[in-house]
Amino acid sequence: MIETLRHYHTIFNELDAEYEKYFNDYEKMSKLQRLLDKDANEIVNDFNDMVERNLRVDYNIKSSFGPQWPQRLHSFQWNQRCVQIYRLKTNFFEKKQVQMQYEVPLYSRSIATETGTIYLTGGFLKQMGVYLKNCYRYDDLFGTLI
Protein backbone atom coordinates (compact mmCIF):
# COMPACT_ATOMS: atom_id res chain seq x y z
CA MET A 1 0.00 0.00 0.00
CA ILE A 2 2.78 2.46 0.91
CA GLU A 3 4.57 1.76 -2.39
CA THR A 4 1.34 2.43 -4.29
CA LEU A 5 0.88 5.74 -2.50
CA ARG A 6 4.50 6.68 -3.22
CA HIS A 7 3.93 5.81 -6.88
CA TYR A 8 0.84 8.07 -7.05
CA HIS A 9 2.69 10.81 -5.19
CA THR A 10 5.43 10.70 -7.84
CA ILE A 11 2.83 10.83 -10.64
CA PHE A 12 1.11 13.85 -9.09
CA ASN A 13 4.42 15.66 -8.57
CA GLU A 14 5.35 15.08 -12.23
CA LEU A 15 1.90 16.28 -13.37
CA ASP A 16 2.21 19.34 -11.18
CA ALA A 17 5.65 20.12 -12.65
CA GLU A 18 4.28 19.77 -16.21
CA TYR A 19 1.31 21.99 -15.40
CA GLU A 20 3.60 24.61 -13.86
CA LYS A 21 5.87 24.56 -16.92
CA TYR A 22 2.99 25.08 -19.37
CA PHE A 23 1.26 27.63 -17.14
CA ASN A 24 4.47 29.68 -16.89
CA ASP A 25 4.90 29.56 -20.68
CA TYR A 26 1.29 30.69 -21.12
CA GLU A 27 1.75 33.46 -18.58
CA LYS A 28 4.87 34.74 -20.39
CA MET A 29 3.06 34.74 -23.73
CA SER A 30 0.00 36.49 -22.31
CA LYS A 31 2.25 39.24 -20.86
CA LEU A 32 3.97 39.64 -24.22
CA GLN A 33 0.61 39.76 -26.00
CA ARG A 34 -0.59 42.47 -23.61
CA LEU A 35 2.53 44.46 -24.50
CA LEU A 36 1.91 43.98 -28.22
CA ASP A 37 -1.72 45.09 -27.83
CA LYS A 38 -0.71 48.38 -26.19
CA ASP A 39 -0.23 51.63 -28.02
CA ALA A 40 3.42 52.74 -28.28
CA ASN A 41 2.65 56.02 -26.47
CA GLU A 42 0.97 54.10 -23.66
CA ILE A 43 4.11 51.96 -23.23
CA VAL A 44 6.30 55.06 -23.00
CA ASN A 45 3.91 56.68 -20.49
CA ASP A 46 3.81 53.48 -18.40
CA PHE A 47 7.61 53.37 -18.42
CA ASN A 48 7.86 57.02 -17.35
CA ASP A 49 5.37 56.37 -14.53
CA MET A 50 7.30 53.29 -13.39
CA VAL A 51 10.61 55.20 -13.35
CA GLU A 52 9.03 58.08 -11.44
CA ARG A 53 7.54 55.73 -8.83
CA ASN A 54 10.55 53.44 -8.34
CA LEU A 55 13.75 55.40 -8.86
CA ARG A 56 15.10 57.85 -6.35
CA VAL A 57 17.56 59.46 -8.72
CA ASP A 58 17.41 62.35 -11.11
CA TYR A 59 16.64 61.32 -14.64
CA ASN A 60 15.72 63.00 -17.84
CA ILE A 61 13.49 61.28 -20.37
CA LYS A 62 12.95 63.34 -23.46
CA SER A 63 10.51 62.63 -26.20
CA SER A 64 12.91 64.25 -28.63
CA PHE A 65 13.45 61.23 -30.82
CA GLY A 66 12.96 62.50 -34.33
CA PRO A 67 11.23 60.45 -37.00
CA GLN A 68 14.63 59.62 -38.50
CA TRP A 69 15.78 57.81 -35.32
CA PRO A 70 14.54 54.37 -34.28
CA GLN A 71 12.15 54.36 -31.34
CA ARG A 72 12.87 51.18 -29.45
CA LEU A 73 13.27 49.67 -26.03
CA HIS A 74 16.22 47.37 -25.40
CA SER A 75 17.50 44.99 -22.76
CA PHE A 76 20.82 43.15 -22.63
CA GLN A 77 20.58 39.77 -20.92
CA TRP A 78 23.19 39.26 -18.18
CA ASN A 79 25.37 36.15 -18.47
CA GLN A 80 24.25 35.65 -22.07
CA ARG A 81 25.23 37.05 -25.42
CA CYS A 82 21.90 38.48 -26.49
CA VAL A 83 19.89 41.67 -26.60
CA GLN A 84 16.11 41.99 -26.75
CA ILE A 85 14.76 44.88 -28.80
CA TYR A 86 11.16 46.06 -29.03
CA ARG A 87 10.44 48.53 -31.85
CA LEU A 88 7.63 50.81 -30.74
CA LYS A 89 6.31 51.95 -34.12
CA THR A 90 6.02 48.47 -35.65
CA ASN A 91 5.29 46.46 -32.47
CA PHE A 92 8.17 44.18 -33.53
CA PHE A 93 10.01 42.22 -30.83
CA GLU A 94 13.29 40.47 -31.54
CA LYS A 95 15.99 38.67 -29.60
CA LYS A 96 19.39 39.01 -31.27
CA GLN A 97 22.74 37.38 -30.60
CA VAL A 98 25.50 39.81 -29.63
CA GLN A 99 29.07 39.19 -30.77
CA MET A 100 31.45 40.08 -27.96
CA GLN A 101 34.46 38.69 -26.12
CA TYR A 102 32.52 37.75 -22.95
CA GLU A 103 28.92 37.25 -21.97
CA VAL A 104 27.03 40.42 -21.03
CA PRO A 105 28.42 41.27 -17.57
CA LEU A 106 26.28 41.02 -14.45
CA TYR A 107 25.05 44.39 -13.17
CA SER A 108 26.00 46.17 -16.40
CA ARG A 109 23.84 49.09 -17.48
CA SER A 110 22.80 50.33 -20.89
CA ILE A 111 21.37 53.50 -22.32
CA ALA A 112 20.06 54.68 -25.68
CA THR A 113 20.95 58.19 -26.78
CA GLU A 114 18.63 60.53 -28.66
CA THR A 115 20.20 59.40 -31.93
CA GLY A 116 19.34 55.76 -31.18
CA THR A 117 22.88 54.66 -30.34
CA ILE A 118 22.93 52.04 -27.56
CA TYR A 119 25.77 51.86 -25.03
CA LEU A 120 26.56 49.17 -22.46
CA THR A 121 28.84 49.99 -19.53
CA GLY A 122 30.34 48.39 -16.46
CA GLY A 123 29.34 45.16 -14.84
CA PHE A 124 30.94 42.12 -13.26
CA LEU A 125 32.44 39.13 -15.09
CA LYS A 126 31.63 36.34 -12.68
CA GLN A 127 33.83 33.69 -14.33
CA MET A 128 36.86 36.00 -14.01
CA GLY A 129 35.87 37.78 -10.77
CA VAL A 130 36.51 41.17 -12.39
CA TYR A 131 34.53 44.42 -12.33
CA LEU A 132 34.63 46.25 -15.66
CA LYS A 133 35.02 49.96 -16.25
CA ASN A 134 34.56 49.67 -20.01
CA CYS A 135 31.91 51.25 -22.19
CA TYR A 136 30.76 49.51 -25.39
CA ARG A 137 28.70 50.78 -28.31
CA TYR A 138 26.17 48.37 -29.78
CA ASP A 139 26.37 48.00 -33.56
CA ASP A 140 22.86 46.99 -34.61
CA LEU A 141 23.86 46.10 -38.15
CA PHE A 142 26.52 43.56 -37.16
CA GLY A 143 25.17 42.67 -33.70
CA THR A 144 28.44 43.52 -31.98
CA LEU A 145 29.52 45.44 -28.89
CA ILE A 146 32.61 47.49 -29.73
QUIDASUL-V555748 format. One record per pair of residues at least 24 apart in sequence whose C-alpha atoms are under 6 Angstrom apart, sorted by the first residue. I is the first residue (numbers start at 0). J is the second residue. D is the distance in Angstrom with one decimal. If there is no record, write none. Layout:
i=I j=J d=D
i=I j=J d=D
This chain:
i=35 j=90 d=6.0
i=39 j=87 d=5.2
i=64 j=113 d=5.6
i=68 j=114 d=5.8
i=68 j=115 d=5.8
i=69 j=115 d=5.9
i=77 j=103 d=4.9
i=77 j=104 d=5.6
i=77 j=105 d=5.1
i=78 j=102 d=5.1
i=78 j=103 d=5.2
i=79 j=103 d=5.6
i=97 j=142 d=5.0
i=97 j=143 d=5.3
i=98 j=142 d=6.0
i=98 j=143 d=4.5
i=99 j=144 d=5.8
